[in-house]
Amino acid sequence: MCPRPEDEADLVRRAVRGDKKALETLYSRYVDSVYRFMYYRTGDQAVAEDLTADVFAAMLKAIPRYQERGAPFGAWLFRIARAQWVDYQRREERRKTVPLYEDAFSEPAVRPSPEEILSHVYFASLLRHLTEEQQEVVLLRFVGGLSHKEIAEVIGSNPDAVKAKVHRAVQRLREILKKEGVDGLGSAQAGRQEGN
């Protein structure tokens, strides 16, 4: 569900002025995408929840100073998410811990179906075949739902370069799936998704 730009712009203006309802609505619209972005980066449900909370805490602190500057709110929020992820990586690097994917099987508040668990674990395992940069653009594009222009804003690149990175990552995933005998990432669907 992609909000109409004028609706979101109005929500953001109200949120900047401290409107709690507008903040709640923005949170509701983005919390799942931010969580999935963090989950696929960490592979750990609890860490993803903590990082998601950190993203929204940082958003609350920064939103009074928010200025649109040509990029939509979602791109601004995912820049915060990316910064939280980078900070987390630095902390983990110092601790020398490796993220595990076993939390996909822990007891969540809402229990996913076995198919959903396998789907998430399989997707996470596919991501490991991509470079760090490819993982990031794939997650921002397909999990975060950002356009190439928005991703460019988040990672400090340009939309054409992002489009090429997404395309190469999707091609790599297709190669992997083909080797595994899986007919996935159909060209029509992925092509439409890549083209934004």
PAKEVO-876229 format. One line per field, with one value per atom (N, C-alpha, C): atom name; x, y, z; residue in one letter; residue number from 1. Coordinates in steps of 0.1 Angstrom, whole numbers, padded with zeros to 4 digits. Layout:
BEGIN
atome: CA | ...
px: X | ...
py: Y | ...
pz: Z | ...
residu: a | ...
num: NUM | ...
//
This chain:
BEGIN
atome: N | CA | C | N | CA | C | N | CA | C | N | CA | C | N | CA | C | N | CA | C | N | CA | C | N | CA | C | N | CA | C | N | CA | C | N | CA | C | N | CA | C | N | CA | C | N | CA | C | N | CA | C | N | CA | C | N | CA | C | N | CA | C | N | CA | C | N | CA | C | N | CA | C | N | CA | C | N | CA | C | N | CA | C | N | CA | C | N | CA | C | N | CA | C | N | CA | C | N | CA | C | N | CA | C | N | CA | C | N | CA | C | N | CA | C | N | CA | C | N | CA | C | N | CA | C | N | CA | C | N | CA | C | N | CA | C | N | CA | C | N | CA | C | N | CA | C | N | CA | C | N | CA | C | N | CA | C | N | CA | C | N | CA | C | N | CA | C | N | CA | C | N | CA | C | N | CA | C | N | CA | C | N | CA | C | N | CA | C | N | CA | C | N | CA | C | N | CA | C | N | CA | C | N | CA | C | N | CA | C | N | CA | C | N | CA | C | N | CA | C | N | CA | C | N | CA | C | N | CA | C | N | CA | C | N | CA | C | N | CA | C | N | CA | C | N | CA | C | N | CA | C | N | CA | C | N | CA | C | N | CA | C | N | CA | C | N | CA | C | N | CA | C | N | CA | C | N | CA | C | N | CA | C | N | CA | C | N | CA | C | N | CA | C | N | CA | C | N | CA | C | N | CA | C | N | CA | C | N | CA | C | N | CA | C | N | CA | C | N | CA | C | N | CA | C | N | CA | C | N | CA | C | N | CA | C | N | CA | C | N | CA | C | N | CA | C | N | CA | C | N | CA | C | N | CA | C | N | CA | C | N | CA | C | N | CA | C | N | CA | C | N | CA | C | N | CA | C | N | CA | C | N | CA | C | N | CA | C | N | CA | C | N | CA | C | N | CA | C | N | CA | C | N | CA | C | N | CA | C | N | CA | C | N | CA | C | N | CA | C | N | CA | C | N | CA | C | N | CA | C | N | CA | C | N | CA | C | N | CA | C | N | CA | C | N | CA | C | N | CA | C | N | CA | C | N | CA | C | N | CA | C | N | CA | C | N | CA | C | N | CA | C | N | CA | C | N | CA | C | N | CA | C | N | CA | C | N | CA | C | N | CA | C | N | CA | C | N | CA | C | N | CA | C | N | CA | C | N | CA | C | N | CA | C | N | CA | C | N | CA | C | N | CA | C | N | CA | C | N | CA | C | N | CA | C | N | CA | C | N | CA | C | N | CA | C | N | CA | C | N | CA | C | N | CA | C | N | CA | C | N | CA | C | N | CA | C | N | CA | C | N | CA | C | N | CA | C | N | CA | C | N | CA | C | N | CA | C | N | CA | C | N | CA | C | N | CA | C | N | CA | C | N | CA | C | N | CA | C | N | CA | C | N | CA | C | N | CA | C | N | CA | C | N | CA | C | N | CA | C | N | CA | C | N | CA | C | N | CA | C | N | CA | C | N | CA | C | N | CA | C | N | CA | C | N | CA | C | N | CA | C | N | CA | C | N | CA | C | N | CA | C | N | CA | C | N | CA | C | N | CA | C | N | CA | C
px: 0008 | 0000 | 0009 | 0008 | 0016 | 0007 | 0010 | 0002 | 0003 | -0008 | -0007 | 0003 | 0011 | 0022 | 0016 | 0004 | -0001 | -0006 | -0012 | -0016 | -0004 | 0006 | 0018 | 0025 | 0025 | 0031 | 0024 | 0010 | 0002 | 0005 | 0006 | 0009 | 0022 | 0032 | 0045 | 0045 | 0039 | 0038 | 0031 | 0021 | 0014 | 0024 | 0031 | 0040 | 0051 | 0056 | 0067 | 0062 | 0049 | 0043 | 0040 | 0042 | 0040 | 0027 | 0019 | 0006 | 0008 | 0004 | 0006 | -0001 | -0013 | -0021 | -0013 | -0007 | 0001 | 0013 | 0020 | 0031 | 0028 | 0016 | 0011 | 0009 | 0003 | -0001 | 0012 | 0022 | 0035 | 0041 | 0041 | 0047 | 0040 | 0027 | 0019 | 0022 | 0024 | 0027 | 0041 | 0050 | 0064 | 0070 | 0064 | 0070 | 0073 | 0064 | 0066 | 0078 | 0079 | 0090 | 0103 | 0103 | 0116 | 0120 | 0110 | 0113 | 0119 | 0112 | 0117 | 0131 | 0133 | 0147 | 0157 | 0154 | 0163 | 0164 | 0153 | 0154 | 0162 | 0161 | 0169 | 0183 | 0186 | 0200 | 0206 | 0199 | 0205 | 0202 | 0190 | 0187 | 0182 | 0180 | 0177 | 0164 | 0154 | 0141 | 0142 | 0149 | 0150 | 0158 | 0169 | 0177 | 0170 | 0163 | 0155 | 0144 | 0138 | 0128 | 0135 | 0146 | 0153 | 0158 | 0163 | 0168 | 0156 | 0145 | 0133 | 0128 | 0129 | 0125 | 0135 | 0148 | 0158 | 0155 | 0151 | 0148 | 0137 | 0126 | 0115 | 0118 | 0126 | 0130 | 0139 | 0148 | 0156 | 0147 | 0137 | 0127 | 0120 | 0115 | 0108 | 0117 | 0130 | 0139 | 0142 | 0143 | 0147 | 0136 | 0124 | 0113 | 0110 | 0112 | 0109 | 0118 | 0130 | 0139 | 0138 | 0128 | 0127 | 0123 | 0130 | 0127 | 0127 | 0117 | 0116 | 0127 | 0133 | 0144 | 0143 | 0131 | 0129 | 0128 | 0131 | 0130 | 0118 | 0110 | 0099 | 0103 | 0094 | 0096 | 0102 | 0097 | 0102 | 0117 | 0122 | 0136 | 0144 | 0138 | 0144 | 0145 | 0133 | 0132 | 0142 | 0143 | 0153 | 0167 | 0170 | 0183 | 0186 | 0176 | 0178 | 0180 | 0172 | 0173 | 0187 | 0192 | 0205 | 0216 | 0214 | 0224 | 0224 | 0212 | 0211 | 0217 | 0215 | 0221 | 0237 | 0242 | 0256 | 0262 | 0255 | 0259 | 0259 | 0249 | 0248 | 0260 | 0262 | 0274 | 0287 | 0289 | 0301 | 0302 | 0291 | 0291 | 0294 | 0288 | 0289 | 0304 | 0309 | 0323 | 0332 | 0330 | 0338 | 0336 | 0324 | 0322 | 0325 | 0327 | 0331 | 0320 | 0308 | 0297 | 0292 | 0287 | 0282 | 0267 | 0258 | 0244 | 0240 | 0231 | 0225 | 0211 | 0207 | 0193 | 0184 | 0188 | 0180 | 0167 | 0168 | 0156 | 0144 | 0145 | 0134 | 0125 | 0130 | 0122 | 0118 | 0122 | 0118 | 0103 | 0098 | 0084 | 0080 | 0076 | 0071 | 0058 | 0054 | 0041 | 0030 | 0031 | 0022 | 0029 | 0025 | 0032 | 0030 | 0042 | 0040 | 0038 | 0033 | 0031 | 0045 | 0045 | 0058 | 0063 | 0053 | 0057 | 0063 | 0058 | 0063 | 0077 | 0079 | 0093 | 0102 | 0099 | 0108 | 0110 | 0100 | 0102 | 0112 | 0111 | 0120 | 0134 | 0135 | 0148 | 0155 | 0147 | 0152 | 0156 | 0148 | 0151 | 0164 | 0166 | 0178 | 0190 | 0188 | 0199 | 0203 | 0193 | 0196 | 0204 | 0200 | 0207 | 0221 | 0225 | 0239 | 0248 | 0242 | 0249 | 0252 | 0246 | 0248 | 0259 | 0265 | 0274 | 0266 | 0273 | 0266 | 0258 | 0264 | 0257 | 0245 | 0246 | 0234 | 0223 | 0227 | 0217 | 0209 | 0217 | 0210 | 0200 | 0204 | 0195 | 0183 | 0185 | 0174 | 0164 | 0169 | 0161 | 0153 | 0160 | 0153 | 0143 | 0145 | 0136 | 0124 | 0127 | 0116 | 0110 | 0117 | 0112 | 0107 | 0116 | 0112 | 0102 | 0102 | 0092 | 0096 | 0109 | 0114 | 0116 | 0115 | 0118 | 0133 | 0138 | 0152 | 0157 | 0149 | 0152 | 0153 | 0144 | 0144 | 0156 | 0159 | 0171 | 0184 | 0184 | 0196 | 0198 | 0187 | 0187 | 0193 | 0188 | 0192 | 0207 | 0212 | 0226 | 0236 | 0231 | 0240 | 0245 | 0236 | 0240 | 0231 | 0230 | 0220 | 0211 | 0199 | 0188 | 0193 | 0200 | 0205 | 0214 | 0223 | 0232 | 0225 | 0215 | 0207 | 0199 | 0193 | 0186 | 0195 | 0207 | 0217 | 0220 | 0222 | 0226 | 0214 | 0202 | 0190 | 0190 | 0191 | 0190 | 0201 | 0213 | 0224 | 0221 | 0216 | 0213 | 0201 | 0191 | 0180 | 0185 | 0194 | 0200 | 0207 | 0215 | 0223 | 0213 | 0203 | 0193 | 0187 | 0183 | 0178 | 0187 | 0200 | 0211 | 0211 | 0211 | 0211 | 0199 | 0187 | 0175 | 0175 | 0180 | 0181 | 0190 | 0201 | 0210 | 0204 | 0195 | 0188 | 0176 | 0173 | 0161 | 0148 | 0148 | 0136 | 0133 | 0120 | 0115 | 0109 | 0118 | 0113 | 0117 | 0113 | 0116 | 0113 | 0100 | 0095 | 0099 | 0103 | 0108 | 0098 | 0085 | 0075 | 0073 | 0071 | 0069 | 0081 | 0093 | 0105 | 0109 | 0106 | 0109 | 0101 | 0088 | 0079 | 0084 | 0088 | 0093 | 0106 | 0115 | 0128 | 0126 | 0116 | 0115 | 0112 | 0108 | 0104 | 0116
py: -0012 | 0000 | 0012 | 0019 | 0032 | 0044 | 0052 | 0063 | 0073 | 0081 | 0091 | 0102 | 0107 | 0117 | 0129 | 0134 | 0146 | 0142 | 0130 | 0125 | 0124 | 0118 | 0116 | 0130 | 0139 | 0152 | 0159 | 0158 | 0164 | 0158 | 0144 | 0137 | 0142 | 0143 | 0147 | 0161 | 0170 | 0184 | 0184 | 0176 | 0176 | 0169 | 0159 | 0152 | 0162 | 0170 | 0179 | 0189 | 0192 | 0202 | 0195 | 0181 | 0174 | 0167 | 0166 | 0159 | 0144 | 0139 | 0126 | 0116 | 0119 | 0110 | 0108 | 0119 | 0119 | 0110 | 0111 | 0103 | 0088 | 0086 | 0072 | 0066 | 0074 | 0069 | 0066 | 0075 | 0073 | 0060 | 0059 | 0047 | 0034 | 0034 | 0023 | 0020 | 0030 | 0028 | 0022 | 0025 | 0021 | 0011 | 0008 | -0001 | -0015 | -0021 | -0034 | -0034 | -0024 | -0024 | -0022 | -0013 | -0011 | -0024 | -0030 | -0043 | -0053 | -0055 | -0065 | -0062 | -0049 | -0045 | -0049 | -0046 | -0050 | -0065 | -0072 | -0086 | -0093 | -0089 | -0095 | -0091 | -0080 | -0076 | -0083 | -0086 | -0092 | -0107 | -0111 | -0125 | -0129 | -0119 | -0120 | -0112 | -0119 | -0112 | -0102 | -0105 | -0096 | -0084 | -0086 | -0075 | -0066 | -0072 | -0065 | -0056 | -0062 | -0054 | -0042 | -0045 | -0034 | -0023 | -0027 | -0017 | -0009 | -0016 | -0009 | 0001 | -0002 | 0007 | 0019 | 0016 | 0027 | 0036 | 0031 | 0039 | 0049 | 0044 | 0053 | 0062 | 0058 | 0068 | 0079 | 0075 | 0086 | 0094 | 0088 | 0096 | 0106 | 0102 | 0111 | 0123 | 0120 | 0131 | 0140 | 0135 | 0143 | 0150 | 0145 | 0150 | 0164 | 0171 | 0185 | 0193 | 0187 | 0194 | 0189 | 0180 | 0174 | 0185 | 0184 | 0193 | 0183 | 0185 | 0175 | 0175 | 0185 | 0185 | 0176 | 0175 | 0167 | 0152 | 0147 | 0132 | 0129 | 0119 | 0116 | 0112 | 0112 | 0108 | 0094 | 0085 | 0071 | 0070 | 0078 | 0078 | 0083 | 0094 | 0100 | 0090 | 0083 | 0073 | 0062 | 0057 | 0046 | 0050 | 0063 | 0068 | 0066 | 0069 | 0067 | 0052 | 0044 | 0029 | 0024 | 0029 | 0026 | 0030 | 0042 | 0047 | 0038 | 0034 | 0025 | 0012 | 0007 | -0006 | -0005 | 0006 | 0008 | 0009 | 0016 | 0017 | 0003 | -0005 | -0018 | -0027 | -0026 | -0034 | -0030 | -0017 | -0013 | -0019 | -0018 | -0024 | -0039 | -0046 | -0060 | -0064 | -0056 | -0058 | -0058 | -0048 | -0048 | -0060 | -0065 | -0077 | -0090 | -0089 | -0100 | -0111 | -0108 | -0118 | -0118 | -0130 | -0133 | -0134 | -0127 | -0129 | -0143 | -0148 | -0162 | -0161 | -0170 | -0170 | -0179 | -0184 | -0193 | -0187 | -0173 | -0167 | -0167 | -0172 | -0173 | -0184 | -0193 | -0203 | -0201 | -0189 | -0187 | -0184 | -0182 | -0180 | -0166 | -0161 | -0147 | -0145 | -0133 | -0129 | -0135 | -0133 | -0138 | -0149 | -0161 | -0172 | -0173 | -0172 | -0174 | -0188 | -0191 | -0204 | -0210 | -0224 | -0230 | -0225 | -0223 | -0218 | -0204 | -0196 | -0182 | -0183 | -0191 | -0193 | -0197 | -0208 | -0213 | -0202 | -0195 | -0184 | -0174 | -0169 | -0159 | -0165 | -0177 | -0183 | -0185 | -0190 | -0192 | -0179 | -0168 | -0155 | -0150 | -0152 | -0147 | -0155 | -0168 | -0176 | -0172 | -0168 | -0163 | -0150 | -0141 | -0128 | -0130 | -0140 | -0142 | -0145 | -0148 | -0149 | -0136 | -0125 | -0112 | -0104 | -0094 | -0086 | -0077 | -0072 | -0063 | -0052 | -0046 | -0035 | -0040 | -0052 | -0057 | -0061 | -0067 | -0070 | -0057 | -0046 | -0034 | -0029 | -0028 | -0023 | -0032 | -0045 | -0055 | -0053 | -0052 | -0050 | -0037 | -0026 | -0013 | -0013 | -0020 | -0020 | -0029 | -0042 | -0052 | -0053 | -0051 | -0052 | -0038 | -0028 | -0014 | -0008 | -0013 | -0007 | 0006 | 0010 | 0023 | 0023 | 0034 | 0035 | 0037 | 0036 | 0038 | 0051 | 0061 | 0075 | 0076 | 0070 | 0070 | 0062 | 0051 | 0043 | 0051 | 0058 | 0067 | 0077 | 0083 | 0093 | 0086 | 0074 | 0067 | 0064 | 0058 | 0054 | 0064 | 0075 | 0085 | 0082 | 0078 | 0074 | 0081 | 0077 | 0082 | 0071 | 0075 | 0065 | 0055 | 0060 | 0051 | 0040 | 0044 | 0035 | 0025 | 0030 | 0021 | 0011 | 0016 | 0007 | -0004 | -0001 | -0011 | -0021 | -0016 | -0025 | -0034 | -0029 | -0038 | -0048 | -0044 | -0053 | -0064 | -0061 | -0071 | -0080 | -0075 | -0083 | -0093 | -0088 | -0097 | -0108 | -0104 | -0113 | -0124 | -0120 | -0129 | -0139 | -0134 | -0142 | -0152 | -0148 | -0157 | -0168 | -0165 | -0175 | -0185 | -0180 | -0189 | -0198 | -0192 | -0200 | -0211 | -0207 | -0216 | -0228 | -0225 | -0236 | -0245 | -0240 | -0248 | -0254 | -0252 | -0258 | -0251 | -0239 | -0232 | -0222 | -0222 | -0213 | -0201 | -0191 | -0180 | -0167 | -0156 | -0143 | -0141 | -0145 | -0144 | -0130 | -0131 | -0119 | -0108 | -0111 | -0100 | -0093 | -0101 | -0095 | -0087 | -0093 | -0087 | -0075 | -0076 | -0065 | -0053 | -0055 | -0044 | -0038 | -0046 | -0041 | -0033 | -0039 | -0032 | -0019 | -0017 | -0006 | 0007 | 0008 | 0020 | 0029
pz: 0000 | 0000 | 0000 | -0011 | -0012 | -0010 | 0000 | 0003 | -0008 | -0010 | -0020 | -0015 | -0023 | -0019 | -0011 | -0016 | -0009 | 0005 | 0007 | 0020 | 0029 | 0024 | 0033 | 0036 | 0026 | 0029 | 0040 | 0039 | 0050 | 0063 | 0064 | 0076 | 0082 | 0073 | 0078 | 0083 | 0076 | 0081 | 0095 | 0097 | 0110 | 0120 | 0116 | 0126 | 0130 | 0120 | 0124 | 0134 | 0134 | 0144 | 0157 | 0157 | 0170 | 0171 | 0160 | 0160 | 0163 | 0174 | 0178 | 0169 | 0164 | 0155 | 0142 | 0137 | 0125 | 0127 | 0138 | 0141 | 0142 | 0149 | 0150 | 0136 | 0127 | 0114 | 0106 | 0107 | 0100 | 0105 | 0119 | 0125 | 0119 | 0119 | 0114 | 0099 | 0091 | 0077 | 0075 | 0083 | 0081 | 0090 | 0101 | 0111 | 0105 | 0097 | 0092 | 0082 | 0073 | 0063 | 0070 | 0080 | 0087 | 0095 | 0101 | 0108 | 0099 | 0087 | 0078 | 0073 | 0070 | 0066 | 0076 | 0089 | 0100 | 0102 | 0101 | 0103 | 0092 | 0080 | 0069 | 0070 | 0076 | 0078 | 0089 | 0100 | 0112 | 0113 | 0108 | 0110 | 0124 | 0132 | 0146 | 0149 | 0153 | 0156 | 0167 | 0178 | 0189 | 0185 | 0179 | 0174 | 0164 | 0155 | 0145 | 0152 | 0163 | 0170 | 0177 | 0183 | 0190 | 0181 | 0169 | 0160 | 0154 | 0152 | 0147 | 0157 | 0170 | 0180 | 0180 | 0178 | 0178 | 0166 | 0154 | 0143 | 0146 | 0152 | 0154 | 0166 | 0175 | 0186 | 0179 | 0170 | 0163 | 0155 | 0148 | 0140 | 0149 | 0160 | 0169 | 0173 | 0176 | 0180 | 0168 | 0156 | 0145 | 0137 | 0139 | 0130 | 0131 | 0143 | 0143 | 0134 | 0130 | 0121 | 0107 | 0104 | 0091 | 0080 | 0069 | 0057 | 0045 | 0037 | 0026 | 0016 | 0011 | 0002 | -0010 | -0015 | -0027 | -0026 | -0015 | -0012 | -0003 | -0006 | 0003 | 0017 | 0026 | 0040 | 0041 | 0033 | 0034 | 0032 | 0023 | 0020 | 0032 | 0038 | 0050 | 0062 | 0063 | 0074 | 0072 | 0060 | 0057 | 0058 | 0056 | 0059 | 0074 | 0082 | 0097 | 0099 | 0093 | 0095 | 0091 | 0080 | 0075 | 0085 | 0090 | 0100 | 0113 | 0117 | 0129 | 0126 | 0114 | 0110 | 0110 | 0104 | 0104 | 0118 | 0127 | 0141 | 0148 | 0145 | 0150 | 0145 | 0132 | 0127 | 0134 | 0136 | 0142 | 0157 | 0164 | 0177 | 0177 | 0168 | 0166 | 0162 | 0153 | 0149 | 0161 | 0170 | 0182 | 0191 | 0191 | 0199 | 0192 | 0179 | 0170 | 0171 | 0171 | 0170 | 0156 | 0153 | 0139 | 0141 | 0133 | 0134 | 0130 | 0138 | 0135 | 0130 | 0123 | 0117 | 0125 | 0136 | 0143 | 0150 | 0151 | 0157 | 0149 | 0136 | 0128 | 0134 | 0143 | 0148 | 0163 | 0168 | 0182 | 0183 | 0195 | 0198 | 0196 | 0185 | 0183 | 0189 | 0191 | 0196 | 0187 | 0174 | 0164 | 0157 | 0158 | 0153 | 0138 | 0130 | 0116 | 0112 | 0100 | 0096 | 0092 | 0092 | 0088 | 0074 | 0065 | 0051 | 0052 | 0061 | 0062 | 0068 | 0078 | 0084 | 0073 | 0066 | 0056 | 0045 | 0041 | 0031 | 0036 | 0049 | 0054 | 0055 | 0060 | 0061 | 0048 | 0038 | 0025 | 0018 | 0020 | 0015 | 0021 | 0034 | 0041 | 0036 | 0033 | 0028 | 0014 | 0006 | -0008 | -0007 | 0002 | 0004 | 0006 | 0013 | 0017 | 0004 | -0007 | -0019 | -0026 | -0021 | -0027 | -0019 | -0026 | -0019 | -0009 | 0001 | 0011 | 0004 | -0006 | -0013 | -0020 | -0027 | -0033 | -0023 | -0012 | -0002 | 0002 | 0004 | 0009 | -0001 | -0014 | -0024 | -0026 | -0025 | -0027 | -0015 | -0003 | 0009 | 0008 | 0005 | 0004 | -0007 | -0018 | -0030 | -0027 | -0023 | -0023 | -0009 | 0002 | 0015 | 0020 | 0017 | 0021 | 0012 | -0001 | -0011 | -0016 | -0015 | -0020 | -0035 | -0041 | -0055 | -0057 | -0070 | -0072 | -0067 | -0070 | -0066 | -0050 | -0043 | -0029 | -0023 | -0029 | -0025 | -0027 | -0039 | -0042 | -0031 | -0026 | -0015 | -0002 | 0001 | 0013 | 0013 | 0001 | 0001 | -0005 | -0009 | -0014 | -0028 | -0037 | -0050 | -0060 | -0073 | -0082 | -0087 | -0091 | -0094 | -0105 | -0115 | -0126 | -0120 | -0112 | -0105 | -0097 | -0089 | -0081 | -0089 | -0100 | -0109 | -0114 | -0118 | -0123 | -0112 | -0100 | -0088 | -0085 | -0085 | -0083 | -0094 | -0106 | -0118 | -0116 | -0113 | -0112 | -0100 | -0089 | -0078 | -0081 | -0088 | -0092 | -0102 | -0111 | -0121 | -0113 | -0103 | -0095 | -0088 | -0082 | -0075 | -0085 | -0097 | -0107 | -0110 | -0111 | -0114 | -0103 | -0091 | -0079 | -0079 | -0081 | -0081 | -0092 | -0104 | -0115 | -0112 | -0106 | -0102 | -0092 | -0084 | -0074 | -0079 | -0092 | -0099 | -0094 | -0090 | -0085 | -0096 | -0100 | -0110 | -0103 | -0099 | -0091 | -0097 | -0091 | -0096 | -0110 | -0114 | -0127 | -0134 | -0146 | -0153 | -0153 | -0156 | -0157 | -0143 | -0133 | -0119 | -0115 | -0115 | -0110 | -0119 | -0132 | -0141 | -0138 | -0135 | -0131 | -0118 | -0108 | -0095 | -0097 | -0106 | -0108 | -0115 | -0123 | -0132 | -0126 | -0113 | -0107 | -0104
residu: m | m | m | c | c | c | p | p | p | r | r | r | p | p | p | e | e | e | d | d | d | e | e | e | a | a | a | d | d | d | l | l | l | v | v | v | r | r | r | r | r | r | a | a | a | v | v | v | r | r | r | g | g | g | d | d | d | k | k | k | k | k | k | a | a | a | l | l | l | e | e | e | t | t | t | l | l | l | y | y | y | s | s | s | r | r | r | y | y | y | v | v | v | d | d | d | s | s | s | v | v | v | y | y | y | r | r | r | f | f | f | m | m | m | y | y | y | y | y | y | r | r | r | t | t | t | g | g | g | d | d | d | q | q | q | a | a | a | v | v | v | a | a | a | e | e | e | d | d | d | l | l | l | t | t | t | a | a | a | d | d | d | v | v | v | f | f | f | a | a | a | a | a | a | m | m | m | l | l | l | k | k | k | a | a | a | i | i | i | p | p | p | r | r | r | y | y | y | q | q | q | e | e | e | r | r | r | g | g | g | a | a | a | p | p | p | f | f | f | g | g | g | a | a | a | w | w | w | l | l | l | f | f | f | r | r | r | i | i | i | a | a | a | r | r | r | a | a | a | q | q | q | w | w | w | v | v | v | d | d | d | y | y | y | q | q | q | r | r | r | r | r | r | e | e | e | e | e | e | r | r | r | r | r | r | k | k | k | t | t | t | v | v | v | p | p | p | l | l | l | y | y | y | e | e | e | d | d | d | a | a | a | f | f | f | s | s | s | e | e | e | p | p | p | a | a | a | v | v | v | r | r | r | p | p | p | s | s | s | p | p | p | e | e | e | e | e | e | i | i | i | l | l | l | s | s | s | h | h | h | v | v | v | y | y | y | f | f | f | a | a | a | s | s | s | l | l | l | l | l | l | r | r | r | h | h | h | l | l | l | t | t | t | e | e | e | e | e | e | q | q | q | q | q | q | e | e | e | v | v | v | v | v | v | l | l | l | l | l | l | r | r | r | f | f | f | v | v | v | g | g | g | g | g | g | l | l | l | s | s | s | h | h | h | k | k | k | e | e | e | i | i | i | a | a | a | e | e | e | v | v | v | i | i | i | g | g | g | s | s | s | n | n | n | p | p | p | d | d | d | a | a | a | v | v | v | k | k | k | a | a | a | k | k | k | v | v | v | h | h | h | r | r | r | a | a | a | v | v | v | q | q | q | r | r | r | l | l | l | r | r | r | e | e | e | i | i | i | l | l | l | k | k | k | k | k | k | e | e | e | g | g | g | v | v | v | d | d | d | g | g | g | l | l | l | g | g | g | s | s | s | a | a | a | q | q | q | a | a | a | g | g | g | r | r | r | q | q | q | e | e | e | g | g | g | n | n | n
num: 1 | 1 | 1 | 2 | 2 | 2 | 3 | 3 | 3 | 4 | 4 | 4 | 5 | 5 | 5 | 6 | 6 | 6 | 7 | 7 | 7 | 8 | 8 | 8 | 9 | 9 | 9 | 10 | 10 | 10 | 11 | 11 | 11 | 12 | 12 | 12 | 13 | 13 | 13 | 14 | 14 | 14 | 15 | 15 | 15 | 16 | 16 | 16 | 17 | 17 | 17 | 18 | 18 | 18 | 19 | 19 | 19 | 20 | 20 | 20 | 21 | 21 | 21 | 22 | 22 | 22 | 23 | 23 | 23 | 24 | 24 | 24 | 25 | 25 | 25 | 26 | 26 | 26 | 27 | 27 | 27 | 28 | 28 | 28 | 29 | 29 | 29 | 30 | 30 | 30 | 31 | 31 | 31 | 32 | 32 | 32 | 33 | 33 | 33 | 34 | 34 | 34 | 35 | 35 | 35 | 36 | 36 | 36 | 37 | 37 | 37 | 38 | 38 | 38 | 39 | 39 | 39 | 40 | 40 | 40 | 41 | 41 | 41 | 42 | 42 | 42 | 43 | 43 | 43 | 44 | 44 | 44 | 45 | 45 | 45 | 46 | 46 | 46 | 47 | 47 | 47 | 48 | 48 | 48 | 49 | 49 | 49 | 50 | 50 | 50 | 51 | 51 | 51 | 52 | 52 | 52 | 53 | 53 | 53 | 54 | 54 | 54 | 55 | 55 | 55 | 56 | 56 | 56 | 57 | 57 | 57 | 58 | 58 | 58 | 59 | 59 | 59 | 60 | 60 | 60 | 61 | 61 | 61 | 62 | 62 | 62 | 63 | 63 | 63 | 64 | 64 | 64 | 65 | 65 | 65 | 66 | 66 | 66 | 67 | 67 | 67 | 68 | 68 | 68 | 69 | 69 | 69 | 70 | 70 | 70 | 71 | 71 | 71 | 72 | 72 | 72 | 73 | 73 | 73 | 74 | 74 | 74 | 75 | 75 | 75 | 76 | 76 | 76 | 77 | 77 | 77 | 78 | 78 | 78 | 79 | 79 | 79 | 80 | 80 | 80 | 81 | 81 | 81 | 82 | 82 | 82 | 83 | 83 | 83 | 84 | 84 | 84 | 85 | 85 | 85 | 86 | 86 | 86 | 87 | 87 | 87 | 88 | 88 | 88 | 89 | 89 | 89 | 90 | 90 | 90 | 91 | 91 | 91 | 92 | 92 | 92 | 93 | 93 | 93 | 94 | 94 | 94 | 95 | 95 | 95 | 96 | 96 | 96 | 97 | 97 | 97 | 98 | 98 | 98 | 99 | 99 | 99 | 100 | 100 | 100 | 101 | 101 | 101 | 102 | 102 | 102 | 103 | 103 | 103 | 104 | 104 | 104 | 105 | 105 | 105 | 106 | 106 | 106 | 107 | 107 | 107 | 108 | 108 | 108 | 109 | 109 | 109 | 110 | 110 | 110 | 111 | 111 | 111 | 112 | 112 | 112 | 113 | 113 | 113 | 114 | 114 | 114 | 115 | 115 | 115 | 116 | 116 | 116 | 117 | 117 | 117 | 118 | 118 | 118 | 119 | 119 | 119 | 120 | 120 | 120 | 121 | 121 | 121 | 122 | 122 | 122 | 123 | 123 | 123 | 124 | 124 | 124 | 125 | 125 | 125 | 126 | 126 | 126 | 127 | 127 | 127 | 128 | 128 | 128 | 129 | 129 | 129 | 130 | 130 | 130 | 131 | 131 | 131 | 132 | 132 | 132 | 133 | 133 | 133 | 134 | 134 | 134 | 135 | 135 | 135 | 136 | 136 | 136 | 137 | 137 | 137 | 138 | 138 | 138 | 139 | 139 | 139 | 140 | 140 | 140 | 141 | 141 | 141 | 142 | 142 | 142 | 143 | 143 | 143 | 144 | 144 | 144 | 145 | 145 | 145 | 146 | 146 | 146 | 147 | 147 | 147 | 148 | 148 | 148 | 149 | 149 | 149 | 150 | 150 | 150 | 151 | 151 | 151 | 152 | 152 | 152 | 153 | 153 | 153 | 154 | 154 | 154 | 155 | 155 | 155 | 156 | 156 | 156 | 157 | 157 | 157 | 158 | 158 | 158 | 159 | 159 | 159 | 160 | 160 | 160 | 161 | 161 | 161 | 162 | 162 | 162 | 163 | 163 | 163 | 164 | 164 | 164 | 165 | 165 | 165 | 166 | 166 | 166 | 167 | 167 | 167 | 168 | 168 | 168 | 169 | 169 | 169 | 170 | 170 | 170 | 171 | 171 | 171 | 172 | 172 | 172 | 173 | 173 | 173 | 174 | 174 | 174 | 175 | 175 | 175 | 176 | 176 | 176 | 177 | 177 | 177 | 178 | 178 | 178 | 179 | 179 | 179 | 180 | 180 | 180 | 181 | 181 | 181 | 182 | 182 | 182 | 183 | 183 | 183 | 184 | 184 | 184 | 185 | 185 | 185 | 186 | 186 | 186 | 187 | 187 | 187 | 188 | 188 | 188 | 189 | 189 | 189 | 190 | 190 | 190 | 191 | 191 | 191 | 192 | 192 | 192 | 193 | 193 | 193 | 194 | 194 | 194 | 195 | 195 | 195 | 196 | 196 | 196
//
